[in-house]
Amino acid sequence: MKHKYTVLILLITAVGMIFITRAWLAVHTAAPRTFEIFDILTVVSAVILLLKGGRSLRWGDWAAALVLGAVVTAGMLFATLFSPYPFLGFIKSNAEQAVIRGTFTTLAALGGLVVMRRGGPVQFHAAAGNWRAISKGILLGLVIGLPLAVLNVFALKFTQGHPIQWQSPGAALLDALQPGIGEEVIYRFALWGLLWLMLRKSLPEKAHGISGLLAMLIHNYSHFDDLFIQSPLTALGLGAVLALVWGLPPLLLARRRGLESAIGFHWIQDAARFLAGY
């Protein structure tokens, strides 16, 4: 009993060391972005899990994961408003990014589906073709996300100091699929599931919630690479506020309504900011 929190403490320590080490390296030399580190760790872990437990997957699981990857790949090829950082500093073109992002999305989705088949914390209704659950989940994500998306636009207008500059609605809607699908699949589905697997034996009654919060914080604080170097305390405080306002809703939506609902919430956030020119 006294050792039940050992795995959790080790996980928190490891995550903290990744953030600290990355920030230290970035001060002294070129360093991968925090998102890249956790993307790679999550996808590699998902592949290992897939190799060990891939037989539990059904044809619908494979189809859903491949479709997600194809959507991300195709969308990145035609992206105009979404311009991610060069992956690992040298993968820059839309075509190169499309291959990386699409492959990572598919592999992370497959790993997350292996966890789901083991009773994991997040359901992916598309794998079962449950269109009613899919549509209701996405709609709820959009309804809850829309007012926060508007708030986000005005917050960006205030913090970035330049007025709204309307962009192509079609481009905004298309490009928002990149973070909306990619980040939710990797962090809200695969990483959450992997952390749950690590904690479910030592904390069986709390693993769902704790692993979800940890995955949310990793995703949230990965946005603050530069601020962690300039002002670590500001990064911690601002990250906590943003996690409360924009991190908890997709976490709860994913847990209660499925991955599609979290994707809908995330998508409307980025669609609104791309449309407004941020």
Summary of the structure (lengths in Angstrom):
residues: 278
radius of gyration: 18.2
end to end distance: 49.6
largest distance: 57.3
contacts: 948
relative contact order: 0.16
helix: 79%
strand: 1%
